[in-house]
């Protein structure tokens, strides 16, 4: 396993990061099996583990905490905060009040005294970014976290946070975690170039494009909507939808590329993000030991320029075959008041 430096922190992390979103009730409820999977990854050189408080309502963090007993110093541990953790106000978001409370809960579930990388899971336009950067800077000084980053932030908000930190003398985001895959290359337009320009690490998620690049879903074959990712969001896999048909058409072309290389489609999919010069680590999110073994088996795959050129022909750089982030949309799109002037101010004369 190779290692890369994480966003100017000096911390070295493996090119593969073990993502644990599927550990717990949402994916694999067998704690012992999930712990063994974490140990398998560590034994094969993976030293980077990524989780979040909201994954299976905290259960994923608890599993990770069990797995790291006696091995904590071997691991660069990352988790996230933002999404609701219970009902009622002040139980989510990026406010000082919530972050101060929730970091303690994550530390408890993870059975550790510190988090190496604490990430803001999505933007929160109800909270000034200065407020968020201020509390995260305090947590670094208190020794509860070593560094902090953001996840799924648009490039312009990454830049805003950078300049706010500079102006106010605060610590800055060291990493960004965007979705990036063979089917979702939108991050190449501005997010990944911004990370390079600002010296930030990029940890990419969903290299298998919500399972469409797993080899499990093929054109002309029935799709089982009762297991895996399809069970979490059946509408994304509905074969009657034109978007699903488009994704499956592209998948068939990518299968041909993989066959030509003598590798599997998942191996091709995981190798692709790692080839981008802005990407520090690719988050893999297995649900079963077999999925983990298959991913680690392909860790040595190198894509040559001819292969990358062919991929560019199938999915042009910067193109999203589908919108990869179903969990968040910017207010500029969701709030009509931000897209429409009042009726008495719309006419030109």
N, C-alpha and C positions, 0 to 999 in steps of 0.2 A: 504494500500500500504506500502510495506517495503522500507527501504532506505539503501543504501550502500555508503561508502566513496569513492570519486572519485580519484583514483590514488595518494594517499598520500597528496592531497590538503587540506583535512579537509572538503571539500564541500560534503554535503550529497545529493545524487540523488536517485530518485525512481528507482526501479528495472525495471519498464517499462519506456522507453523514447519515447515521441511522435515525430516520424519522419514526416516531412512535404514535402517530395519529390513529393507527389501526389496532393499537394495544388497548384492550378494555372492552366494555360492552358494545361499543360501536363496531368493532371488528373481531378481535380475538379475545374472548373473556377468560381464557385459560392463563392465569397468572404465571404458573410454573413454566409453561411453554414459552411465554413471552420473555421471561427471565432467561431461559436457555438461549433464546434467539439473540438477546443482547450480549450474552457471554460469548456466543459464537462469533458475532461481529467483532467484539473486542479481541478475541483470540486470533482473528485474521487481520488485525492491524487497524481496524476502525477505532479512532479515539474520540470521535465527535458524535454526540447524541442530542437530538432535538426533540422537544416535546412542547406542550402548552397546557396551561391550567384548564382550558375548556375541553380538551380531548377526553371524551367519556366522563365529563364532569369531574375531572381531577383524578380519575382512576389510572390514566396513563402515567401521570407523574408518580403515583403510588407504586406502580409496577417498576418504573425506572429506579425509584428509590430503593426498592428491594434488591434489584439487580446490582446496584452499585455498592452495596454494603461490602466493605473490605477492598473495593477497587476504585473508590472515588478519585484518588489522585491520578489514576490512569486516564481519566476522561475529561474532555472539554464538554461541559454540560450547558445546554441552551434550553430555555423555556420562554414562554410568552405570556402577555397579559393584554386584555382589552375586552373580550367577549363576555356576555353575562354569565355570572356564576351564582345563579339564584334569582328569585323574583324580587321586585321592588326597586326603588331608586338607589343610585350610588352603589350599584353592584356590577358595574362595567365601565368601560371607557378608559381614558388616559389621564384622569385627574390625579392630583397629588393624593387626595383622600383615598381613592380606590387603589392606586399603585402601592402606597405605603401599607395598606392592609393586605392586599393580595400577595405581595412578595413574601410576607410572613407565612401565608398559607402554602405557597409553593415550596418554600424552604422546609416546612413541616412535612409535606407529602413526599418530597424528594429525600428526606432524611439527611440533609446536608446543611452546612453553615454558610455556604456561598454558592452563587450561580455564576458561571463563567461568562455567559452571554444572555442578557435579559432583553427580550425584544417586544416592542409595541406591535401587537398583532395586526392592527389596521389603523388608519387615521381616525381622529375624533375631532370633528369640526366644532364641537361644543366647548372644547378645551384649547386654550392658547398653547401653541407648541412650546413657548417659553416655560409654561407651567410644567409640561411633561419633561422637558430637558432638565429643568431645575431639580425635580424630585429624583430623576435618574442619576444626575450628578451627585446628589446627596447620598444615594445608595452606594455608589462607588466609593465615596469617601468613608462611609460607614463600614466598608468591607463586605457588604452583603452581596454585591455583584462586582464582577471584574471589568465588564464592558457592557455596552448596550447598543441595540440596533433597532431597525424598523422592519416591517414586513408588509409587502404589497402596497407600498407608498408610490404614488405617481412621481415621476422624476422632478416635477416642479416643486413638490412638497419636500422631497429629499433636499433640494437646493435651498428652499426656504429655511428648513431646519438647520442646515449648515451655517447659513449666514446669521440666523438668530443666535446660535451658539457662539459664533465668532464675536458678534456685537456685544453680547451680554456676559462674556467670559465664562461660558458654561462648557461642559464636556459635550462631545458631539456623537451622533450616530456613527458607529464603526462599521456597521453592516446593513445591508438591505436583503430581504428575502423575497424575490419575485417568482411568479410562476414562469417556467421556461421549459419548452419541450419541442420535439419535432412538429407538433401540431399547434403550438402556441409560441411563436417567435416574436411577439410584440415587444418583449423586453429589449430586443436588440436595437429598437429605434431610439430610445432615450434613457431608459433606466440603467442598462448595463454600461453605456458610454458615460453616464453621469457617475456611476460607481468608480469607474477607472479614473475619471478626472478628479474626483474628490478623495481618491485613495481608500475607498471603502471596499470591504469584502462583499461578495455576492454569494448567497447560499440559495440555490434554486430549488423550487419544489415542484412536485408532480411531473417528473420526467416521463412517466408512463401515461400522462394525459388522462388522468382519472380512469386508467385501466385500458383505454383504447389502444395503447401500444404494448399491452401485455401479451398479445397473441391470442387472447381468449375470445375476442370479438372480431368476427370475420364477415365479410360480405356474403350474403346468401345463407348464413347460418342463424339458427334461432338464438336469441339472447335470453339468458336466464336472469330475470330481474329479482331473484330472491336471495342472491349471495353477493358478497364482495361489494365493490363500489356501486354496482348497479342497484343494489338493495338500498343504498343510502340516498340515491337520487335517480329513481327510475325514469323520470322524464328526460334525463340526459342521454338515455340509451334507447329511447323509443324508436324502433326501426321505421316507423311511419313518418317520422319527422325528416324534412329535407336535410337539416344540419347533420343528423346521424348518418344519413346516406352519404353525405359529402365526406365526413370523417372516415367512414369505412372504405370509400373509394381511395382516399389518400393512403390509408393503411395498407391496401393491397399493393400499391406502388412501393411503399417502404419495405414491405415483406420481400419484394424482389431484390431490393438493395441488400437487405440482410442475408438473403440466400446467396447472393453473389459473393459476399464476404465470408460465408461459411459460419455465420453466427445467428443467434436468435434475434427476433424483433426487440425484446426487452433489452438485450445486450447492446444493440444498436442505439436504442432510445436513451439509455443511461450514459453511454459514451459521448453522445452528441453534446449535451450541455458542458461537459468537462473540457471540451475542445475550445470553448470561447475564452479569450484571454482575460475577461473580466470576472470569470466564475472561479470562486475559491473552492467551493464544495457543492456536490450534488446530493440532495436529500433523497434517500431511497426510503420507501414506506411499506415494507412487506407486512403481510398479515399472517403468513404461515412460514414455517421453516423452509419449505420447498422454494417459496418465492425468494427468501433471503439467500439461500444457497445458489439459486440460478443467477441472481444479481451479482453476488460476489465472484462467481465463476467467470463472469465476463469483465472483471475489473481491469484486466490487462489489455483490453481491446483498444487499438489506436485507429482512428479514422484518418485515412490519407486525404490529400487534397481532391483527388478524383471523386472519392466518395462524398465529400462535403459539397463538391460542385453538383453532383447528381441530386443531393438533398435540396440544394438551392433551386434546382429546376422543378422539383416536386412541390416544395413549400418555399416560396421566395423569402429572402431575409426580411425580418420585420413583420411578417404576415401571421395573423392569428386565424387558423381554420375555424376556431370557436373561441368564445370569450372564456378564459380559464378561471376567472375569479367570480364564482357565484355568490360569495359571502358578502360582497361589498361593492357599492357603486358610489361615485362621487356625488355630493349634493348638487353640483352643477348640472347633473343629469336627472336626479331624482326629485329635486325641488323645482316645480314649474315656475315659482316666483323668481328663480335665478335665471330662467331662460326666456321670460316674457316680461316686457314692459307693461305697465298699466295700460288699459285700453285707451285712455285719453292721451297717451304719450307714444302711440305707435305710428301715427300718420307722419308722413314726410313734410306736410304743409298744414 
